Amino acid sequence: MPNKIIKIALLDMYNGEPNQGMRCIIDVINRFSPVISFEIFDVRVKCELPEIKEFDIYISTGGPGNPLIGDGNWDVKYYAFIDLLNKWNNENEIKKHVLFICHSFQMACLHFGLATITKRNDTSFGVMTIHKTKEGVTDPLFEGLADPFYAIDSRDYQVVQPKLSVFAKKGAKIISLEKIRDHVQYERAIMAVRFTDYFVGTQFHPEADPISFVAHMRNKEVKEKIKEMKGKRKFRNMLEDLLDDDKIYRTNETLIPNFLRTAINDLMKTKKMLSN
């Protein structure tokens, strides 16, 4: 089998801001290095997008800012690119697999008309409990994860008020929801969606690993900001959750690898079938 026969396009949505997310995603991708290669495209700063024919798998990252607002250039081209990927899958036997993360997930939900995007009452930051839906229990993205499972959540916006008639029309499925909060009246946010058999997205950050997150919180300014935002007790609880082997470590080691394995297996199976 030739090396690096699967190519990943990593769509950088961080808008030039320093982050740990890109390093974390690359770390997960490198676990598959005998089979895949990757290239980064700076979508928001340089308006870079890949040539569809050249890549098999796409990972669109999280990022800062309001998902409802672009500059009228990169966002228009990004949405058109998503439509081209979807069109490709409708017309070709070899499919393009896409994972949307956080900011990209919000934009995808907006673009497909599946739900409403609203600003949260306050920032969600830290370790979040994620509940699978009935459809999520059998979704390959979550294979090997408990119900509920745990993930890093960092966002000022949320996907809510699902338009179920649109979900049904498009064949999309909600596969996970935010933690149940009995003591408040806020509705539960949608935390993951299976848009199609080949497009899937998460509101949370499956790429996040505890090591980089703890390192981030050791910054004095960051530490004080979190304590002010969430309180000292929640800050301590967050540290305990990060060190629990069955929480963030498990999600980091499971979810994106599941996405990549599913995509790689599908691509290799189809290419082999077509070559016979």
Summary of the structure (lengths in Angstrom):
residues: 276
radius of gyration: 18.3
end to end distance: 15.4
largest distance: 61.9
contacts: 874
relative contact order: 0.16
helix: 42%
strand: 24%
